[in-house]
């Protein structure tokens, strides 16, 4: 299922026909509420009011509160896909791509922390029934890309030929997610401060440099 098909299942044809600025206003209102109040605490009446529409109109656009939330997660999917495509097309070396992904993860958190908080919420047991309705697109995109990056780097002699591509991809993805969460969530921000210090929050480049030093040492060829 491509991204447009996935998104169309979340909202109705009525939502497709309204002006783009109005669609964005509805989505931004919902994103702000879900990020600050959580899924259970979000009141669709207040989401509609903040967006300047009636609650009846909101239910014409989205059949359920679940669909409204999942449409926002689809936004995260699209952002990830376009960002990775851009990095792969502009960077050729393994470590150049890794560094670019780290910077993109931090940038996305600083620019749109609410969207990152929604994705964090999807990883909790509380929303497991809801996240079960998501495809594995987001993990599938990154898992395949990172495995291919590792294999290609091994063939070029950039990294350890004995490293397992799947396990290495898994570790890379965990690092990317943790770095992203650390700049988009109060809990993970506090965790970063505890482990690394406030300097990493004030100067993200210092964290990027430290992570890259670790990865270069860990993956250096024999």
Secondary structure, 3 states (H helix, E strand, C coil): CCHHHHHHCCCCHHHHHCCHHHHHHHHHHHHHHHHHHHHHHCCHHHHHHHHCCCHHHHHHHCCCHHHHHHHHHHHHHHHHHHHHHHHHHHCCCHHHHHHHHHHHHHHHHHHCHHHHHHHHHHCCHHHHHHHCCCCCHHHHHHHHHHHHHHHHHHHCCCCCCCCCHHHHHHHHHHHHHHHHHHCCCHHHHHHHHHHCCCHHHHCHHHHHHHHHHHHHHHHCCC
